[in-house]
Structures are given as structure tokens and as C-alpha cells.
Amino acid sequence: MRRFHPSAARAACLLGCLLSTAALAQGLNTSPPSSPVKLIFIHHSTGQAWLGDTHGQLGLTLRDNGYFVSDTNYGWGPSSIGDRTDIGHWYDWFSGPNRETYTSALYAEYGQHCTYSRLGADPGGANEIVMFKSCFPNSHLRGSPSDAVPPIGSNPLRSQYCSSSYHTVGNAKGIYIELLNYFALHPEKLFVVITAPPLRSGDTNPTYAANARYFNDWLVNEWLAGYAYHNVAVFDFYSVLTSNGGSTRINDPDTHDLGWAAGN
């Protein structure tokens, strides 16, 4: 599948996700917050480009709508946990034995670890919104959509990189299902999962591409079914970066859908 560059339009699309989801408890209200809200983004290179003023402009868009943005990147945090953002690593961040160490540092972080514009004054307090994203190699998912989901105690993907043979559809599902247990303990936070960007066509094959499509559709449409709270959202970056102007919206990567009323 072809990988497209993020744009300011996609920054605005994510903003709509943040505004709408954060306001669910009070009914749908997409107005910017009345006072600055602190947000932190866990990312690597693709996220850095998305935040940048001369590329994705996500930082500018969030700034102009009242969000005070901080971020983590390579080398950040206790035990350099910022180096580890593959799907298997989210277990370490939010469920493993050191999660309180990592999340305490995450909620208190107010610095910038790449270049983007943001509000000039830190409003104080802890980060209220946590966005987190794995990078495009995570779209190389092994296994198949029919894989069984193992219990978290025997899930071999825990703490593993996406290069592991355990990086399969079923194991990835198991990691995300486990995360909900932590998120449910913190209804005061909004957790926004950014689906991993796609691989270029030359770096994948039809099986892995179909697995990635299936897994991200599962995150969007099934993962939160039955979840009792309104503090988790999914922004489908994968579909944003793969939809196009073909008849099936994914079959003509040379024709984009930018500006379409139904486009990404």
C-alpha cells in the first residue's frame, strides 16, 4: 500500500476526534476548550513530521484550538521507554510492572522533544489527553484475522518489538484488550490511539497488508464494544493514509481523495 504524507487537513480531522470524544459525557460539543487543555503525544519519526509546522501542522492546529502540546520521542523517560513504541511495548507503558513509573513521568511531562509550535504558557497540572502511536513497521502483522487471542499472561508479544515472530494479529489484539483495564482506572484521562501508518507497497505483501487493514478496522469498529467509559478514542491514521479515489477507495493509489466530502 502506498504511504502518503500527512497534511493540515488530517490535523483538523484528528482535532475533530479530540473535541467530539472529550465532550461525550456532556453531549456532542465540538467547540474548542474554554481554557487550555494539556495533551501529550507518544511518537517517533512519523509523529514528528505530523507535528511539524512545515509538514503535518498538527502542533499548530492543536495550539490554535487551545491545546498545550508536549511529546515524547527517542530517548525519553525512565529507562528510555520513549524508544519503545511498538504494539508489544504498550503493555510495558500501561500494564507492565513499571507502568506507574512510566505513566507518572508521562502525565508530568511538559517539554518538547521535536520542533513544532505550541501555546506559549504551560497552564500547569498534569496532561489530560494521551495520544500514542506505533510507527509504520507495525503494519507488518503476521498470522491471520482468524488467530485466537491469548490471555495477557501468556501473550508472547508483551514487551516485544514488531520484528518479533510474535507480532501477529491475535497477539496484537490481546495487547490492546489488556490496555482497556488500565484506561478504565483513569476516566479523568482521554486516551487516543493513533493506528500505525501503512507500509509502502514494495515493503509489504497482500497478506500483511490485508492483516493491517483488518486489525485497524477491528480497532475502530470492535475494540471498544462493551467498554463502559468514554475516555478512549481511535484515530484511524492507517485509513487516512491509504484511502484514495478508486472505486473501492483503496484500489487506485495514484488518485487521491483530498477535498472529497467523503474523503480522508
N, C-alpha and C positions, 0 to 999 in steps of 0.2 A: 504494500500500500504506500502511497505517496505521502511524504511528510510536508505539510505546508507551514509557513511562518505564522506565528500569532499576530494579531493586529489589535488596534484600539477598539475595533468593533467587538472583538472577543473579550476584551477587558470589560466593556459595558455589559456584555452578556453575563459574565460572572458576577458583576455588581448586582444585576437583577436577581440572581440566585441568592446573594447575601441578603439583600434588602427584603426579599419576599420570605425567605425561610426564617430570618431572625424575628419577623413580625407575626409568625403563625399564631402564637398564643393570643394575640390581640386582634386577630383577623388580618387579612392581607393588606399591608400598607407598604408601598414601595418608595415612600419618601425617605431621603437621607436622614440619618440620626440627628436629633436636635442638639447633641453635644458629641464631641469626638469619641469614637469607639476604637479601642486598641485591638489590632489584628497582627498575627504573626504567621509567616509563610515558611514552611519547611520545604526546601527545594535544592536543586543543583543547577546545571547549566541552562536547561530549557526554561526553568522558572526565572533564572537571572535575566534571560533575554525577554521574557514576558513582562517582567517588572520594568525594564529599562525605558527611559524617556524616548530613545531613538528607535525603539523596536516595538514591543508589545504595548507599552504605555499603561500597563496595569497599575503601576505606582501612582502615576498622575491621575488616573481615573478614580482610584480609591481616595487619594488625597483630596480631590475636588468634591468628593461626596462625604467628607467628614470622617474618614478612617485614618488613624495613626498607624502606619505600617512598619513593622520590623520583620527581620527574616533570619533564618539560619542557612548555612552553606557548608561547604567542605571545611573540616577542622573545628566546627563549632561544638561547644558544650562539654559536659563531663564525659571523659573517656572518648572525646571526639565523636560522639554519637552522630553529629551532623554529617559525618562521612557516610553514614549507613541509612539509606532511604529506599532500599528495595522492599518489595512487598513483605518478605520474611522478616525484615527489620522492624516493621511496625509493631510486631509482637514485643520487641525489646522496648520501644518507646512507651507503649501504652499498657502492656500486660506483664512483661517480664519482671524479674526480681528487683531490678533497678529503676522501675518506672517512676517511682516517686522522686528519685534524684533527677531523672531526665525531665519530667514534666514540671517540676518545681522551677528548674532553670528555664524551661521554655516559657512558662507563664510570666516569669520576671524579666525576660529579655526585652530590651528596648533599643538595641543597636541595629545598624545596617551592615550587612555582610556582602553587599554588592551595591551598584550605583543606580539610584532612582530617586525621584523627587517625592517628598512626603511633607506632612504638616510640620511647621517649624517648632512647635512646642509639644512636648510629651504631656498628655493630660494626667499622667500618674495612674497608679493602680496596676493591676495585672492585665495581661492580654485576655480579651473576652472571646475572640474568634481565632481558631487554629485551622489554617489551611495546610494540607500536606499532600505531596505529590511524589510518586516514583517516576524515574526517567524512562525514556523510550526502550532501553534493553529489556524492561519488564514486560513488554508486549511479545516477547519470545516465550510464550507459555506452552509447555509440553502437556502431554496427556490428552484428554478429550473432555467435552462437555458432560459426558456420562460418568466421569470419575466420581467415586464415593468421596464424601467429605469426612476426614478423620477427626476424632476428638482432639481438642487442642493439646492434651497431654501426650499424645502420640503423633502429633503433626510434625513430620521431619523438615518442614520448611521454616520452622521457628529459627530466627536469627541467621538465616542463610541468605546469600547473595542470589541474584536472579540467574547467575551462571550455573547454579546447582541443578543437578538432575531432579531434585525435588520441587523445582519451580513448575508446578503443574496446576491445571485449572482447579482440581479438587482441593489441593493443599492451599492455594491462594484464597479460595472461598472460606476455608476453615480459619485462616488468619483474620479475615475481615469480620467473620461472625464473632470471633473472640473479642475483637475491638469494641463491639457494642456493649459488652459487660462493663468496660471502663467508662465509655461515654455515658452510660446510664447513671453512673455515680456522680456525674458532673453536669446536671441540667442547666447550670449557670453559664456554661460554655457553649459555643457553637462550633462544631467540628465539620469542616468542609473537605471532603475527599475530592481530589482532582485526579481523574482517571489518567493512567500513563499514556503519553503520546504514542502514536504508531511508529513502526519501523518503515523505512523505505522499502519499496518492492524488491530491490536487489539484496536486502538484508534479511528477508523472511521467505516463507513459502506459503502455499494456500492453507496448509493445516494450521500452522502457527498463527497466521492472520485470522483464520476463522475462529480459533480459540480466543484470540484477543478480542475480537468483535463480540463473541458470546459472553466472555467474562465481564466486559464493560456494560453490556446490556443487562446482565444479571445484577451488577452493582446498582444501576439506575432503576431497574424495574422490580427487583425481587429482594434485594439485600435487606431493605428496611421494612418489608412487610411484617407487620406484627410488632414492630418496635414501638414502645409505648410513649416515647418522648418526641419533642420537636426540636432537638438540638443537633441533628446530623443532616447534612445535605451532600449531594453528589453533583459535581460539575463535570459533565461528560466531555472532557478535553479531547479524548480519543475520537469521538464522533464529529466534534467541531473541526478537527484537523483532517478528517477523511471524507466528509460528505462533499459531493460535487454536483455538477449539473447534468449528470447522466439520468437515464430513465429510472434507474433504481437508486439514485443518489450516491452510489458508490462505484459505479461501473465505468465512469469516464473521468479519470483523474486529471485530464488536460482541460476540462471545462469546469471552472469554479462556480459556486453559487453565491458569491458575495453580492449583497444587495437584494437577494430574493426575499420576499415576505416570509417564505417557509424555509429559508436557508440558514446555514450556521455562520 
